[in-house]
Amino acid sequence: MFKNLFTQRLKELIAFSNKMQKDICTDLNITRQKLTKWKLGYNEPSIDEIIMLATYFNVTSDYLLGLEDETGAKVKFDIKDTK
């Protein structure tokens, strides 16, 4: 569940940024393959990379990970649903 929210939100943030993926990669000093794998859910970013993405897109890491909504309200999950 968390992975799906992360990939969905990352795709949305990239789209809303109105920047080309290659420009985002240049700004973040990452490869296009890395960003593509994150977007598709093949790989997950490290904690440092999550912080970098959140800072770049001006959102919280909790929002990026799906732990809060657009308003900043915490999202409640049933821990059994995350396994």
BELWOKA-V114321 format. One line per field, one symbol per residue. psi: psi as a letter, one per 40 degrees, with the letter a starting at -180 (. if undefined). A space follows every 10 residues. Layout:
psi = ???
This chain:
psi = dddddddddd dddddeefii dddddddefi idddddddde ediiiidddd ddddddefii ddddeeeiad eehhhhihdd ee.
